[in-house]
Amino acid sequence: MKQVKTRQELIKLYLDFYKSKNHKVIPSASLIPENDPTVLFTTAGMHPLVPYILGQKHP
C-alpha cells in the first residue's frame, strides 16, 4: 500500500472505504449547529442526522 502523504489522501481513503460498503457520504457539520437555539454544542455528531431520525427522506 502506498504511504499516505497528505490529509486529503487520508480523508479520501477513509470515505472511499465506507462508500464501497454502500454508506452515503454527507457534508460535514459544525460543532455549533446553525438555526437551532435548543442545542448549544454537538457532542456526539448525531445532531446533523436528527431530520432523518425524525423521518425525513435520507440523502
Sequence and secondary structure as in RCSB ss.txt:
>XXXX:A:sequence
MKQVKTRQELIKLYLDFYKSKNHKVIPSASLIPENDPTVLFTTAGMHPLVPYILGQKHP
>XXXX:A:secstr
     SHHHHHHHHHHHHHHTT        SS TT TT S  SSS GGGHHHHTT    
